[in-house]
Amino acid sequence: MAKQKVAMLTAGGLAPCLSSAVGGLIERYSDIAPEIELVAYRSGYQGLLKGDSIEITADMRESAHLLHRYGGSPIGNSRVKLTNTADCIKRGLVKEGQNPLQVAADRLAQDGITILHTIGGDDTNTTAADLAAYLGANGYDLTVVGLPKTVDNDIVPIRQSLGAWTAAEVGAHFFDHVSNEQSAAPRTLVIHEVMGRHSGWLTAATARKYIERTKGNKYVEGLMMNTEMKNIDGLYLPEMKFDLEKEADRLSRIMDERGYVTLFVSEGACLDAIVTEREAAGEAVKRDAFGHVKIDTINVGNWFQKHFADRLKSERSMVQKSGYFARSAPANPGDLRLIQSMVDLAVESALNKVSGVTGHDDDKGGRLRVIEFPRIKGGKHFDLSAKWFGEVMDFIGQPFEAA
């Protein structure tokens, strides 16, 4: 039997699972196949193309449990699309005339890698699928097993991606503090912008966690710190449609009555309309190597601020983004359990030479299995008919309908 050698990489944006997933893979291989050599490519596919790797030493294996305590990625991230040759050349990752897939495949072969674990979202794992397909077509014997990471929880057909539960909980903690800004000035509008390009799951889940966190609070009767001040007055997701004027009228009544308004907004809410508006005005909208709009340049929260602040006669308005705070957190207990189950399956699958992405398969009754690469896609929409979401909207008191 050929000697096994395992490589791993993390890619895309951060999520509260990367460090723990890396630690879990190191621990699992050390437990059941300690003879297998482990390496990690530094900064994702960039490190693979450049041949920049980290050897996982005996001391690292011994200390791998520490990685469960931290956020971020201990092996670094980057956004690289191996099928976007022009971008790879521009960034100096390959030379003119080289095919990035060929460069990556040659590097894996040269390094003696037989198993590659990719930890990332749909872009990371569809890139892994491109690589696996290329390797298979060109006679390379490599097993690729991905772990699904995204705070948006928007990977088709995976029920729950790693890190999303933690991001919701940490985003709620973030806004529990920020909401106190309502006491800083009369007629204040506070907008909480939450990550989520195509899916409103994280915004909705963060609102749910925030409500759970604050609804049992006790206050000093008669003073201005009260239940109403900590409430959410509006929640806007990519999957929802709403009438701007009707919402402005509804929120104006709340502002007049209470003296403050709080909104939760997904960064993908009204994104298409905003991009269309800007491009119609002649503005060049920046996009990444995958063709996605660079969402941090759009500032959806600011768009909502611009449209609502004057209509609500706000004396003070502000946009606060929990994204970087939430996605950089260490995994919570729920995610740690999910990570462990997916890591165990990923290692078992890799040793059995079965490629794919681990996850609870929506199309197979939610069973945890290795999902075939061609079925992995991004942009899964949040299901507005979820019972818990209806309860959140009832608590807020906001009518809504699907887009």
FILUMFI-441680 format. One record per residue (C-alpha): residue in one letter; x, y, z. Coordinates in pm, whole numbers, plus 32768, in hexadecimal, padded with zeros to 4 digits. Layout:
[site 'A', [X, Y, Z]]
...
This chain:
[site 'M', [8000, 8000, 8000]]
[site 'A', [8083, 815B, 7FA2]]
[site 'K', [80FB, 8236, 80BC]]
[site 'Q', [7FED, 832A, 812D]]
[site 'K', [802C, 849C, 815E]]
[site 'V', [7F1F, 8595, 81C4]]
[site 'A', [7F0F, 8709, 8176]]
[site 'M', [7E0E, 8803, 81EE]]
[site 'L', [7DB9, 8969, 819A]]
[site 'T', [7CBC, 8A70, 8205]]
[site 'A', [7C3A, 8B71, 810D]]
[site 'G', [7B40, 8C8A, 80D8]]
[site 'G', [7ACB, 8D68, 81F3]]
[site 'L', [7AF3, 8D0F, 8360]]
[site 'A', [79EF, 8C51, 8429]]
[site 'P', [79EB, 8BDF, 8595]]
[site 'C', [7A53, 8A7B, 8540]]
[site 'L', [7B96, 8A89, 847B]]
[site 'S', [7C88, 8A6C, 859D]]
[site 'S', [7BBE, 8956, 863E]]
[site 'A', [7B95, 8899, 84F6]]
[site 'V', [7D0D, 88A0, 84BC]]
[site 'G', [7D46, 8830, 8622]]
[site 'G', [7C41, 871F, 85FB]]
[site 'L', [7CE0, 8695, 84BF]]
[site 'I', [7E38, 868D, 8561]]
[site 'E', [7DAB, 85DE, 8695]]
[site 'R', [7CDF, 84E0, 85D0]]
[site 'Y', [7DFB, 8476, 84ED]]
[site 'S', [7EE6, 8467, 8617]]
[site 'D', [7DF0, 8383, 86CB]]
[site 'I', [7D9C, 828A, 85B9]]
[site 'A', [7EBB, 82A4, 84C0]]
[site 'P', [7FE3, 8344, 8575]]
[site 'E', [80D5, 82C5, 846E]]
[site 'I', [803F, 83A6, 8362]]
[site 'E', [8103, 84E5, 831D]]
[site 'L', [803B, 8629, 8337]]
[site 'V', [807D, 877B, 8294]]
[site 'A', [7FB3, 88BA, 826A]]
[site 'Y', [7FC6, 89AA, 8144]]
[site 'R', [7FF7, 8B0A, 81C3]]
[site 'S', [7EE5, 8C02, 8160]]
[site 'G', [7E0A, 8B0D, 80A5]]
[site 'Y', [7E2A, 8AD6, 7F2F]]
[site 'Q', [7F2E, 8BEA, 7F21]]
[site 'G', [8019, 8B12, 7FED]]
[site 'L', [7FCC, 89E7, 7F12]]
[site 'L', [8029, 8AA6, 7DD6]]
[site 'K', [8163, 8B35, 7E76]]
[site 'G', [81CE, 89F1, 7F1E]]
[site 'D', [81BF, 8A98, 8072]]
[site 'S', [8168, 8991, 8178]]
[site 'I', [8186, 8953, 82EC]]
[site 'E', [81F6, 8800, 836D]]
[site 'I', [811B, 878D, 848E]]
[site 'T', [8222, 8720, 8588]]
[site 'A', [8205, 8637, 86B3]]
[site 'D', [81F8, 8766, 8799]]
[site 'M', [80DD, 87FC, 86CB]]
[site 'R', [801B, 86B6, 86E3]]
[site 'E', [804A, 86B4, 885B]]
[site 'S', [7FC5, 8819, 8877]]
[site 'A', [7EB1, 8801, 8773]]
[site 'H', [7DA1, 8805, 8880]]
[site 'L', [7DF7, 8973, 88BF]]
[site 'L', [7D70, 89D0, 8768]]
[site 'H', [7C0A, 8996, 87E1]]
[site 'R', [7C2C, 8ACD, 88BB]]
[site 'Y', [7C66, 8BC7, 87A5]]
[site 'G', [7BC8, 8C71, 8679]]
[site 'G', [7C71, 8CC6, 8531]]
[site 'S', [7D3A, 8BC9, 846C]]
[site 'P', [7E86, 8B44, 84F1]]
[site 'I', [7EF0, 8AF4, 838C]]
[site 'G', [7E73, 8C32, 82E0]]
[site 'N', [7D6D, 8C7B, 81D7]]
[site 'S', [7D55, 8D18, 807C]]
[site 'R', [7C57, 8D36, 7F64]]
[site 'V', [7CE8, 8C8A, 7E30]]
[site 'K', [7C24, 8BEC, 7D12]]
[site 'L', [7CFA, 8AED, 7C5D]]
[site 'T', [7C2C, 8B0B, 7B1E]]
[site 'N', [7C5C, 8C86, 7B11]]
[site 'T', [7DAD, 8C7F, 7A63]]
[site 'A', [7DBC, 8DF7, 7A22]]
[site 'D', [7D8E, 8E48, 7B93]]
[site 'C', [7E95, 8D48, 7BFC]]
[site 'I', [7F8D, 8DDF, 7B04]]
[site 'K', [7F3C, 8F42, 7B76]]
[site 'R', [7F80, 8EE1, 7CE0]]
[site 'G', [80CA, 8E3A, 7C8A]]
[site 'L', [8054, 8CE0, 7CEF]]
[site 'V', [809D, 8C44, 7B9A]]
[site 'K', [8161, 8CB3, 7A6B]]
[site 'E', [80DD, 8D17, 7917]]
[site 'G', [8080, 8BDE, 7854]]
[site 'Q', [8052, 8B04, 7989]]
[site 'N', [7F07, 8A60, 79E6]]
[site 'P', [7EC8, 8A8F, 7B5F]]
[site 'L', [7E1B, 893C, 7B74]]
[site 'Q', [7F4E, 8899, 7ADA]]
[site 'V', [8036, 8958, 7BC7]]
[site 'A', [7F64, 88EF, 7CF4]]
[site 'A', [7F52, 8785, 7C7E]]
[site 'D', [80C9, 8777, 7C3E]]
[site 'R', [810D, 8807, 7D96]]
[site 'L', [8031, 8703, 7E40]]
[site 'A', [80DC, 85EE, 7D7B]]
[site 'Q', [8237, 867B, 7DC4]]
[site 'D', [81E5, 8693, 7F38]]
[site 'G', [8165, 852E, 7F39]]
[site 'I', [8009, 858F, 7FB0]]
[site 'T', [7F07, 8477, 7F9F]]
[site 'I', [7DF2, 8521, 806B]]
[site 'L', [7D90, 8691, 8063]]
[site 'H', [7C9C, 872B, 815C]]
[site 'T', [7C07, 887B, 80F9]]
[site 'I', [7B55, 8941, 8208]]
[site 'G', [7A81, 8A57, 8178]]
[site 'G', [793C, 8AC8, 80DC]]
[site 'D', [78A3, 8A80, 7F8B]]
[site 'D', [79B9, 8B35, 7ECC]]
[site 'T', [7AC8, 8A72, 7F85]]
[site 'N', [7A1D, 8925, 7F4E]]
[site 'T', [79B2, 8963, 7DE6]]
[site 'T', [7B1E, 89C2, 7DA4]]
[site 'A', [7B7C, 8879, 7E4D]]
[site 'A', [7A83, 87CC, 7D65]]
[site 'D', [7B2A, 886F, 7C36]]
[site 'L', [7C79, 87F5, 7CB6]]
[site 'A', [7BF8, 8695, 7CFC]]
[site 'A', [7B5E, 867E, 7B9F]]
[site 'Y', [7CA3, 86F5, 7AFF]]
[site 'L', [7D71, 85FF, 7BC9]]
[site 'G', [7C8A, 84E0, 7B6F]]
[site 'A', [7C90, 8537, 79FD]]
[site 'N', [7E0B, 8545, 79FE]]
[site 'G', [7E58, 8409, 7ABD]]
[site 'Y', [7EAD, 849A, 7C13]]
[site 'D', [7E47, 83B9, 7D35]]
[site 'L', [7DC8, 84AC, 7E3D]]
[site 'T', [7C9E, 84A8, 7F2A]]
[site 'V', [7C09, 8600, 7F77]]
[site 'V', [7B1C, 8623, 80A0]]
[site 'G', [7A92, 8778, 80F9]]
[site 'L', [7A00, 8801, 823B]]
[site 'P', [78E9, 8906, 8211]]
[site 'K', [7934, 8A58, 82AB]]
[site 'T', [7865, 8B94, 828B]]
[site 'V', [77C2, 8C80, 8383]]
[site 'D', [76AA, 8CB5, 8285]]
[site 'N', [763A, 8B48, 8296]]
[site 'D', [75F9, 8B5C, 8120]]
[site 'I', [7692, 8A20, 808B]]
[site 'V', [75B0, 893F, 7FBA]]
[site 'P', [7550, 882E, 8024]]
[site 'I', [75EF, 8848, 817F]]
[site 'R', [74FE, 8880, 829F]]
[site 'Q', [75F3, 8923, 8391]]
[site 'S', [774A, 89AA, 8338]]
[site 'L', [785F, 89BF, 8438]]
[site 'G', [7880, 8B06, 84F8]]
[site 'A', [7725, 8B94, 84B1]]
[site 'W', [7690, 8B47, 8606]]
[site 'T', [77B5, 8BF3, 86B1]]
[site 'A', [77A4, 8D22, 85CC]]
[site 'A', [7634, 8D55, 8625]]
[site 'E', [7676, 8D3B, 8799]]
[site 'V', [77A4, 8E23, 8791]]
[site 'G', [76EE, 8F1E, 86B1]]
[site 'A', [75D7, 8F2C, 87B4]]
[site 'H', [76D7, 8F6D, 88C7]]
[site 'F', [7771, 9082, 87F4]]
[site 'F', [7624, 912F, 87C0]]
[site 'D', [75B9, 910A, 892B]]
[site 'H', [76C6, 920D, 8975]]
[site 'V', [768D, 92E2, 883E]]
[site 'S', [7517, 92FE, 8884]]
[site 'N', [7567, 93CE, 89B8]]
[site 'E', [75C6, 94E5, 88C5]]
[site 'Q', [7450, 9528, 88B3]]
[site 'S', [747B, 95DC, 8A00]]
[site 'A', [7587, 96C8, 8979]]
[site 'A', [74A1, 97BE, 88C4]]
[site 'P', [732E, 97F8, 887D]]
[site 'R', [7294, 976C, 873D]]
[site 'T', [73B1, 967E, 86F3]]
[site 'L', [73AC, 9585, 85D5]]
[site 'V', [749A, 945E, 8603]]
[site 'I', [74CF, 936B, 84E3]]
[site 'H', [7578, 921E, 8522]]
[site 'E', [7609, 919B, 83DB]]
[site 'V', [7644, 9023, 83E2]]
[site 'M', [7703, 8F4C, 82E8]]
[site 'G', [763E, 8E8C, 81E0]]
[site 'R', [765D, 8ECE, 806B]]
[site 'H', [754D, 8DE7, 7FE4]]
[site 'S', [74BD, 8D58, 8122]]
[site 'G', [7414, 8E07, 8244]]
[site 'W', [7446, 8CDE, 832D]]
[site 'L', [7558, 8D82, 83FC]]
[site 'T', [7499, 8EC9, 8426]]
[site 'A', [7360, 8E0E, 848E]]
[site 'A', [741F, 8D24, 8575]]
[site 'T', [74DC, 8E49, 8611]]
[site 'A', [7392, 8EFA, 8652]]
[site 'R', [7309, 8DBD, 86F0]]
[site 'K', [743A, 8D9B, 87D4]]
[site 'Y', [7428, 8F0C, 882E]]
[site 'I', [72B9, 8EEE, 888E]]
[site 'E', [7303, 8DB9, 8960]]
[site 'R', [7424, 8E71, 8A04]]
[site 'T', [7361, 8FAB, 8A60]]
[site 'K', [71F2, 8F4E, 8A8F]]
[site 'G', [7226, 8EDD, 8BF7]]
[site 'N', [72D7, 901E, 8C60]]
[site 'K', [7257, 90D7, 8D92]]
[site 'Y', [725B, 9253, 8D96]]
[site 'V', [7222, 936D, 8E8F]]
[site 'E', [70BB, 93DA, 8E5B]]
[site 'G', [708E, 9542, 8DEE]]
[site 'L', [71E6, 9577, 8D56]]
[site 'M', [7240, 957E, 8BE4]]
[site 'M', [72FA, 9432, 8BD9]]
[site 'N', [71DC, 9345, 8B93]]
[site 'T', [715D, 9227, 8ABF]]
[site 'E', [70F6, 930C, 899F]]
[site 'M', [7253, 93A0, 8987]]
[site 'K', [72EA, 9244, 895E]]
[site 'N', [71E6, 91D6, 885C]]
[site 'I', [721B, 9198, 86E8]]
[site 'D', [7127, 9268, 8619]]
[site 'G', [7177, 91EE, 84BA]]
[site 'L', [722F, 90CA, 8417]]
[site 'Y', [7288, 90BF, 82A4]]
[site 'L', [730D, 8F91, 81E4]]
[site 'P', [7367, 8F48, 8076]]
[site 'E', [723F, 8E57, 8064]]
[site 'M', [7141, 8F5F, 80D2]]
[site 'K', [7093, 906F, 800E]]
[site 'F', [700B, 91A6, 80B0]]
[site 'D', [6F77, 92F6, 805C]]
[site 'L', [7070, 9400, 80BF]]
[site 'E', [6F67, 950B, 80F9]]
[site 'K', [6E85, 9429, 81C6]]
[site 'E', [6FA9, 93BD, 829E]]
[site 'A', [7013, 9528, 82C8]]
[site 'D', [6EB4, 957E, 8341]]
[site 'R', [6EAF, 9458, 8433]]
[site 'L', [7007, 94A9, 84BD]]
[site 'S', [6FB3, 961D, 84D7]]
[site 'R', [6E94, 95C8, 85BF]]
[site 'I', [6F80, 94FB, 8697]]
[site 'M', [707F, 9617, 869B]]
[site 'D', [6F74, 9714, 8701]]
[site 'E', [6EF2, 9630, 8813]]
[site 'R', [703A, 95AD, 88A6]]
[site 'G', [714B, 969A, 8830]]
[site 'Y', [7228, 9590, 8790]]
[site 'V', [7222, 9489, 867C]]
[site 'T', [72FD, 9353, 8656]]
[site 'L', [7327, 9295, 850D]]
[site 'F', [73D4, 914D, 84B7]]
[site 'V', [7442, 9147, 834A]]
[site 'S', [74E7, 9031, 8284]]
[site 'E', [7609, 90B3, 81B2]]
[site 'G', [7561, 9015, 8083]]
[site 'A', [740D, 90B9, 80BA]]
[site 'C', [73B6, 918E, 7F89]]
[site 'L', [7514, 9148, 7F02]]
[site 'D', [74A6, 911E, 7D98]]
[site 'A', [73E1, 9261, 7DA3]]
[site 'I', [7508, 931E, 7E37]]
[site 'V', [75FF, 9291, 7D35]]
[site 'T', [750F, 92E6, 7C19]]
[site 'E', [74E3, 9445, 7CA6]]
[site 'R', [765C, 947D, 7CB9]]
[site 'E', [76AD, 93EC, 7B65]]
[site 'A', [7596, 94BD, 7ACA]]
[site 'A', [7643, 95EB, 7B60]]
[site 'G', [7786, 9586, 7AAE]]
[site 'E', [7838, 94FA, 7BDF]]
[site 'A', [791C, 93CB, 7BAE]]
[site 'V', [78BA, 92C4, 7CAF]]
[site 'K', [79E5, 91F5, 7D21]]
[site 'R', [79DA, 9078, 7D0A]]
[site 'D', [7ABD, 8F65, 7D90]]
[site 'A', [7B69, 8E43, 7CDA]]
[site 'F', [7A26, 8D7B, 7CE8]]
[site 'G', [795C, 8E92, 7C44]]
[site 'H', [78A6, 8EEB, 7D87]]
[site 'V', [7864, 9057, 7DD6]]
[site 'K', [795C, 90C5, 7EE5]]
[site 'I', [784B, 90EE, 7FE3]]
[site 'D', [791E, 91B5, 80DB]]
[site 'T', [7927, 92CE, 7FD6]]
[site 'I', [77AB, 92DD, 7FB8]]
[site 'N', [774D, 933A, 8120]]
[site 'V', [75E6, 92C3, 811F]]
[site 'G', [75BA, 9344, 8280]]
[site 'N', [7613, 94A2, 820A]]
[site 'W', [750F, 9484, 80F5]]
[site 'F', [7403, 9434, 81F7]]
[site 'Q', [7483, 9553, 82CF]]
[site 'K', [746A, 9643, 81A9]]
[site 'H', [7308, 95D5, 8155]]
[site 'F', [727B, 95CC, 82B6]]
[site 'A', [7333, 96D4, 8386]]
[site 'D', [7286, 9804, 82ED]]
[site 'R', [7133, 975B, 82D2]]
[site 'L', [7141, 9705, 8445]]
[site 'K', [71BD, 9865, 849D]]
[site 'S', [72E4, 97C9, 8550]]
[site 'E', [73C3, 98B5, 8610]]
[site 'R', [74D3, 97AE, 8614]]
[site 'S', [7505, 9675, 8540]]
[site 'M', [7617, 9570, 8536]]
[site 'V', [7672, 9429, 848B]]
[site 'Q', [772A, 931F, 8550]]
[site 'K', [77B1, 91E0, 84AD]]
[site 'S', [77E4, 90A6, 857C]]
[site 'G', [787C, 8FDC, 845F]]
[site 'Y', [79F0, 8FDF, 84AE]]
[site 'F', [79B1, 8FC4, 8625]]
[site 'A', [78CB, 8E97, 85F4]]
[site 'R', [798B, 8DDA, 84EA]]
[site 'S', [7AD4, 8DED, 85AA]]
[site 'A', [7A4B, 8D4D, 86E8]]
[site 'P', [7AAA, 8BF2, 8768]]
[site 'A', [79A5, 8AE4, 872E]]
[site 'N', [7894, 8AC1, 8834]]
[site 'P', [7832, 896D, 88CB]]
[site 'G', [772C, 892A, 87BE]]
[site 'D', [7822, 8967, 86A6]]
[site 'L', [7932, 88A1, 8757]]
[site 'R', [784D, 8770, 8758]]
[site 'L', [77F7, 87A7, 85EA]]
[site 'I', [7965, 87D2, 858D]]
[site 'Q', [79C6, 868F, 863F]]
[site 'S', [78BA, 85C2, 858E]]
[site 'M', [7919, 8650, 8439]]
[site 'V', [7A90, 8627, 8477]]
[site 'D', [7A64, 84BA, 84DD]]
[site 'L', [799C, 8474, 83A1]]
[site 'A', [7A93, 8537, 82C7]]
[site 'V', [7BBA, 846B, 8341]]
[site 'E', [7AFF, 8322, 831E]]
[site 'S', [7A94, 8381, 81BE]]
[site 'A', [7BF1, 83F1, 815A]]
[site 'L', [7C8F, 82AC, 81D0]]
[site 'N', [7B86, 81F1, 8108]]
[site 'K', [7BD6, 82C4, 7FD3]]
[site 'V', [7A7D, 8362, 7FBA]]
[site 'S', [7A86, 84CF, 7F4A]]
[site 'G', [797E, 85D7, 7F91]]
[site 'V', [790C, 86C9, 809F]]
[site 'T', [7892, 865A, 81F5]]
[site 'G', [7740, 86DE, 8265]]
[site 'H', [75DA, 8692, 82C4]]
[site 'D', [7540, 865C, 816D]]
[site 'D', [73F2, 8712, 8143]]
[site 'D', [739B, 862F, 801E]]
[site 'K', [73DE, 84F1, 80E5]]
[site 'G', [7308, 8533, 8217]]
[site 'G', [7410, 8603, 82C6]]
[site 'R', [74FC, 84D9, 82E9]]
[site 'L', [766A, 8527, 832D]]
[site 'R', [7729, 84A4, 8201]]
[site 'V', [7835, 84F8, 8101]]
[site 'I', [777F, 85C6, 7FFB]]
[site 'E', [77EE, 85AB, 7E93]]
[site 'F', [78B0, 86DC, 7E14]]
[site 'P', [77CE, 8724, 7CE6]]
[site 'R', [76A9, 875A, 7DD4]]
[site 'I', [775B, 8868, 7E9F]]
[site 'K', [76E8, 89C9, 7E4D]]
[site 'G', [76DC, 8B19, 7EF7]]
[site 'G', [75C1, 8C0E, 7F26]]
[site 'K', [74CB, 8B31, 7FE3]]
[site 'H', [73A8, 8C0D, 804A]]
[site 'F', [731F, 8C19, 81AA]]
[site 'D', [71C9, 8B7A, 81CE]]
[site 'L', [70E0, 8C8B, 824C]]
[site 'S', [6FDC, 8B84, 82A5]]
[site 'A', [70B8, 8AFF, 83C2]]
[site 'K', [6FE4, 8AFA, 84FE]]
[site 'W', [70EB, 8BA6, 85D0]]
[site 'F', [7107, 8CC3, 84D6]]
[site 'G', [6F90, 8CFE, 84E3]]
[site 'E', [6FAE, 8D14, 865D]]
[site 'V', [70C7, 8E13, 863E]]
[site 'M', [6FF9, 8EEE, 8553]]
[site 'D', [6EC6, 8ED3, 8632]]
[site 'F', [6F9B, 8F46, 8757]]
[site 'I', [701D, 906D, 868D]]
[site 'G', [6EBE, 90BD, 8610]]
[site 'Q', [6F26, 90E8, 84A5]]
[site 'P', [6E53, 9067, 8380]]
[site 'F', [6F1F, 8FBC, 8270]]
[site 'E', [6F07, 8EFB, 812C]]
[site 'A', [6FFA, 8E3B, 8051]]
[site 'A', [70A1, 8EEA, 7F2E]]
